[in-house]
Amino acid sequence: MNKAKDRIRIFNSFEEAKETEIQDIIKQSPIDRLRHTVELILRVHQVSREDLKNRTATGKIRIITAG
């Protein structure tokens, strides 16, 4: 685990905080950024990696519309 991420940082402005956030993102490898994006998508849709492994391909496309 990255110890720098475990610390609370206090910035003098929102701009300084945003610049630091951008620099942290730039430092990440593309693979790590994709991994974090996938994890976020799974959390948003409340799906685990185990659920994905247990799914079977049906060959059909299911369109879900908002209620």
ChimeraX attribute file (.defattr): number of C-alpha atoms within 10 A of each C-alpha:
attribute: neighborCount
match mode: 1-to-1
recipient: residues
	/A:1	5
	/A:2	6
	/A:3	6
	/A:4	8
	/A:5	8
	/A:6	8
	/A:7	8
	/A:8	7
	/A:9	8
	/A:10	8
	/A:11	11
	/A:12	7
	/A:13	8
	/A:14	9
	/A:15	10
	/A:16	12
	/A:17	14
	/A:18	12
	/A:19	11
	/A:20	13
	/A:21	12
	/A:22	11
	/A:23	11
	/A:24	10
	/A:25	13
	/A:26	11
	/A:27	10
	/A:28	11
	/A:29	10
	/A:30	11
	/A:31	9
	/A:32	11
	/A:33	14
	/A:34	12
	/A:35	12
	/A:36	12
	/A:37	12
	/A:38	12
	/A:39	14
	/A:40	12
	/A:41	12
	/A:42	15
	/A:43	11
	/A:44	9
	/A:45	8
	/A:46	9
	/A:47	12
	/A:48	11
	/A:49	9
	/A:50	8
	/A:51	10
	/A:52	10
	/A:53	8
	/A:54	8
	/A:55	8
	/A:56	7
	/A:57	6
	/A:58	7
	/A:59	6
	/A:60	6
	/A:61	6
	/A:62	7
	/A:63	5
	/A:64	6
	/A:65	5
	/A:66	3
	/A:67	3
